[in-house]
Amino acid sequence: MKTMVHAACPHDCPDACGVLITVEDGRATRIQGDPNHPVTRGFLCAKVAKYLDRVYSPDRVLYPMRRIVTKGAASTKRSEVWQRITWDEALDEISERFRSIIARFGSEAILPYSYGGTLGALNGASMDRRFFTRLGASELERTICSSAGEAGLESVMGVKLGTEPDQFVHSRYIIAWASNIHGNNVHLWPFIVEARRKGAKLVVIDPYRTRTAACADWYLPINPGTDGALALAMMHVIIGENLHDPDYVAKYTLGFDELREKVKAYPPERAAQWTGISADDIRKLAREYATTRPAVIRVNYGVQRSEGGGMATRAISMLPCITGSLKEVGGGIHLSTSGAFDLNKSALRRPDLKAPDAKTPRVVNMVELGKALNTLSDPPLKGFVRIQFESSSSLSKL
Ligand code: SF4
């Protein structure tokens, strides 16, 4: 029997594609993008278009496997490194190790470690959180990908919201800021192609000449980690030349007078020394951005992955606030739209399952894992649980 299943892509990706899966006699035989999904529009990215190859791959881990060769040993044959064990054996072994760690060092000596991948709210952050909360394990601060940028955006907007992808078709001036849209944001690209057909200009700001930069109308290579300086200098020009939108600023923003004073210290000549972009180009960019309507910025997470990256994202997020482009269809800024869905995360993660007499567990920042492993002593980390939300979960002990 042949059926068509409507699904959603579970990856941590802003496109949130609608997926159609053909199932014949209980086996998925075809995966395709949903033509009726407003962003997917019938095609999937290269990664997910090949998904069934992985679902039915003979290499997929479907059972508990125990390592029987010491890490780093010469053998590379999988069958010599891993031995299949039963679920009972695996669960017994894990619980026995946990018990012994807890008895000697306490629950906080155990640390779960996970992030994105193939997730979804239920699969990626629910049962595991409940289990480790109840256990009283150390908590993980999941910061490896986007926390600084999100904090920067939220400090300006109050929410993680941005211009919807299908609005880009109405944009007349598009800035791809550290965003390789052509390569990595494939469902946004057709909207930009359409906008350019109607006369929009595409500007790329990126230290690396990406595929998107190669086909931009104007490519501005920028020194890594200097995006904040460029945004401040753009605001210097926009406010200094009265290109901002005073009505929008008065009605919808706070702190403009302080910002006006702050950006006086960042003339293009000063920013040019840091960014490597000439003062003339900074002025031209600021003027074009402020006077071409609607103008939109697609900023991506590369900006926040450097020292001061959260503040840089914050400064970039202020640009559409002072020009008022947020009020226009096809204007604004897009970093994340995940704040559009008000998920009740507590209902999934159940922090209330903490044992009644348990103390609040310590928090380990995942980007400082090496430091935590080497310096935590009260108690030291003794059980490290790496969770992969894909075809399997894997557990390893220090
Ligand atoms: S672009 Fe790919 S990873 Fe992103 S939602 Fe669509 S299918 Fe999933």
Boltz pocket constraint, residues with backbone or C-beta under 6 A from the ligand:
constraints:
  - pocket:
      binder: B
      contacts: [[A, 9], [A, 10], [A, 11], [A, 13], [A, 14], [A, 15], [A, 16], [A, 17], [A, 43], [A, 44], [A, 45], [A, 46], [A, 47], [A, 48], [A, 186], [A, 187]]
      max_distance: 6.0
